[in-house]
Amino acid sequence: MIDDPIYNDIRPYRDHEFKAEMGKLLDSPHSDLLISTVFPDMPVGMVKDHLRTISTINEFQEKVIYKAVMNILAKTSAGLSKSGLENLDVTSAYLFMSNHRDIILDPGLINTVIFEQGFETAEVAIGDNLLQTPWVKDLARLNKSFIVKRNLPVRELINSSRLLSNYIKDTIVKNNHSVWIAQREGRAKDGNDRTQPGLLNMVGISAEGSLKAHLMRLNILPVSLSYETDPCDVDKARSLYSLKFFGGYTKEENEDNLAMRKGILGYKGNIHIHFGKPIRDEIAALPDDLHKNELIQQVGVLLDKQIIGNYHLFKTNRIAYDILNKSNDDYTFYSAKEKHAFIEDIEQKISTMAGDPLELKTIFLEMYARPYQNQLLMEKSDPLHVFGLLIHK
């Protein structure tokens, strides 16, 4: 692992720090609630005693985090399926870039799957806006998370972005260790999974010489995460409604922490993860004389084509699309009973919200239908036009 002191403020904790940091975490007044939430069937004292016997990050992930994720899936999902594992090489390090739906579970599930396949788990980028509580920050750093600093003055933000970019490069290229980062800052609340050019620009800051060669060295691999039901859909719909009708949305105090909790403990239905093919060769095939901004856009298109194209459509996506388009094109994929249950669920949620019920219903339907709409656009139109103009608008 990269232990250059310039990264001490953002990097995950290392094995030689594990015992001390875990001890501090277990002695905090919040540890009992955390343990009882994640392991409700086990005595808190027993879990604490077990945690004090662990000495390394990998052991912590294997004996605690993996079991915690499996426990969460058993209680809050209908199952996790995966595909595309043949695209992974156990000897290679990747920059996993995925769509972003859930704050904690997105990287947690990706690491769970690659751990089961015998891979070293990836280090995970997490925004400091989610780490305002010291014990949350310490837990994240004990679980291979490195910190993305946000909401800084311009000059500080530039320096922070450069440090982050160098850390990602050094971790992948020098240390041969994979990294996960979302394709955008913040979750895709409207279901429109697209890569933000600014994210790729940040990754590219650490290029020494050719940006194209640098992006190839990072071995970027797109990952598609699909949730049948979004436990945070009410909160996302409320935010989208406020943006549409009031021109903005202000988060309530502690909203991010509540969203993390709701995402973990809320029901998600079926979940699917698809590991796409590394885009290194496709980047290599791009013209060498592309302007930086055009190169960034083209790499974003390559990512979006796979992330959207490999999104696993569930009945919720097809039902929402058919309702919006007043069609029955996908009626063979779901029953009338399932359609009725989906509508009833949305209407029940809307009944608890302030705002115009018809507008809120449209927002919910668009949120669930968007992955299907994007796939249809990709199939019917020129991919560069669809992804470069429609999705990146």
C-alpha positions, -999 to +999 in steps of 0.1 A: +000+000+000+011+036-006+025+050+026+040+083+013+034+108+042+019+134+017-012+112+016-016+107+054-046+130+056-066+111+030-054+075+028-070+045+045-055+033+077-028+006+073-022-027+091+003-012+116-024+014+126-053-011+128-052-022+164-049+014+179-076+028+156-100-001+161-095+003+199-105+039+197-135+031+177-147+004+201-142+027+230-164+054+214-200+058+227-214+051+192-199+016+188-227-003+207-254+012+184-234+005+153-227-032+163-263-039+173-275-024+140-252-045+118-252-076+139-286-076+157-285-113+165-252-112+184-243-098+218-225-065+215-198-076+240-190-107+220-186-087+188-163-063+205-142-090+219-139-106+185-129-072+169-101-068+194-085-100+182-082-088+146-048-074+135-051-065+098-073-046+074-078-077+052-087-098+082-112-072+093-128-072+058-129-110+057-142-117+092-164-087+098-172-065+067-180-094+044-202-111+070-219-078+077-227-072+040-240-108+036-262-103+067-276-070+052-283-087+019-301-116+036-324-092+055-329-064+030-327-079-005-341-107-026-306-117-036-274-106-054-265-118-088-234-109-109-220-113-144-189-103-164-165-118-139-146-134-168-135-098-177-114-096-145-077-107-142-066-115-107-031-102-115-043-068-127-053-036-108-083-016-121-099+017-117-134+005-112-159+032-122-195+025-116-229+042-116-238+056-082-271+047-066-263+040-029-237+058-008-223+028+011-235-003-007-222+005-042-186+000-034-194-025-006-212-049-030-184-046-056-158-055-030-180-083-018-182-099-052-145-095-061-135-108-026-156-140-033-136-144-065-103-144-046-094-108-056-078-082-033-106-057-025-104-022-039-097+010-021-128+032-021-132+069-027-156+086-002-166+122+001-157+140+033-193+153+035-202+118+046-175+117+072-185+146+095-187+123+125-152+112+137-162+075+143-177+072+109-145+086+093-124+062+113-146+032+104-144+042+067-106+045+068-104+011+085-123-003+056-100+008+028-116+041+021-097+072+011-111+107+014-123+130-013-124+166+001-152+188-012-166+223-007-132+239-006-121+273-018-109+272-054-072+271-048-075+245-020-098+224-042-072+224-071-044+213-047-067+187-031-077+173-065-041+170-076-032+151-044-062+128-049-054+122-085-018+113-077-030+090-049-053+071-073-025+068-099+001+056-073-023+031-058-031+015-092+001+020-112+028+018-085+011-005-060-009-026-084-040-022-062-075-015-075-095+016-067-133+022-069-147+056-077-182+066-088-187+080-123-202+112-108-201+132-076-233+123-057-259+097-066-279+096-098-311+106-082-331+106-115-317+072-126-297+089-154-263+072-151-237+093-168-201+101-163-192+136-152-163+150-173-150+168-142-145+134-126-123+122-155-105+156-155-096+150-118-083+115-126-063+130-154-045+157-134-017+133-124-008+125-160+029+128-168+029+135-205+001+121-226-033+121-210-044+093-233-015+071-222-022+080-185-059+069-188-048+037-205-024+029-176-052+033-151-070+003-166-105+017-162-132-009-160-169+001-160-192-015-135-231-015-137-250-016-104-287-024-107-312-022-078-348-034-083-361-011-056-344+020-043-348+024-005-341+061-008-365+068-037-388+089-015-359+112-005-346+114-041-380+122-054-384+149-028-351+164-039-360+163-076-394+178-070-378+207-051-352+213-079-380+213-105-404+236-088-384+257-064-350+259-083-330+242-056-328+218-027-312+223+007-302+192+027-315+189+062-290+184+091-277+148+093-295+139+059-264+122+045-261+099+076-298+091+074-295+083+037-266+059+044-286+042+071-317+040+049-297+026+020-282-001+041-313-012+061-340-005+035-354-031+012-337-033-022-354-063-040-330-080-064-296-066-070-273-072-100-237-063-106-221-065-141-183-061-145-177-047-180-146-049-202-116-026-195-117+003-219-079+005-223-079-008-258-108+014-269-089+045-255-058+033-274-079+033-306-089+070-302-070+095-323-037+108-307-044+144-317-077+148-298-080+180-278-080+172-240-117+181-236-127+159-266-106+130-253-124+133-219-158+134-236-149+103-257-137+084-227-170+093-209-189+080-239-170+047-236-178+044-200-215+053-204-220+029-232-210+000-210-225+012-177-259+019-193-258-009-218-250-035-191-275-022-166-297-052-156-334-042-162-359-053-135-396-054-137-398-020-119-379-004-148-401-019-175-434-012-156-424+024-151-415+028-187-448+013-199-469+035-176-451+066-188-455+057-225-490+043-221-478+011-237-477-027-230-446-034-249-430-053-220-461-070-207-445-104-211-419-094-185-444-087-157-479-096-146-509-073-141-506-081-104-469-070-103-478-038-121-506-031-097-483-037-067-457-013-082-483+015-087-497+009-052-463+012-037-455+045-054-489+059-045-485+049-009-451+067-008-465+098-025-493+100+001-466+108+027-451+136+007-458+173+002-464+184-034-485+177-064-493+140-065-493+137-103-459+155-106-445+133-079-458+102-096-441+113-128-408+118-110-410+083-094-418+067-128-391+086-146-365+076-119-373+039-125-378+041-162-346+061-171-322+031-173-346+014-198-351+046-218-313+051-220-308+015-233-335+020-260-319+053-271-285+035-274-301+007-295-320+030-318-296+058-323-259+065-330-242+058-297-220+089-299-250+111-305-270+095-277-243+095-251-224+126-262-254+149-266-285+135-249-270+121-217-243+146-213-265+176-218 
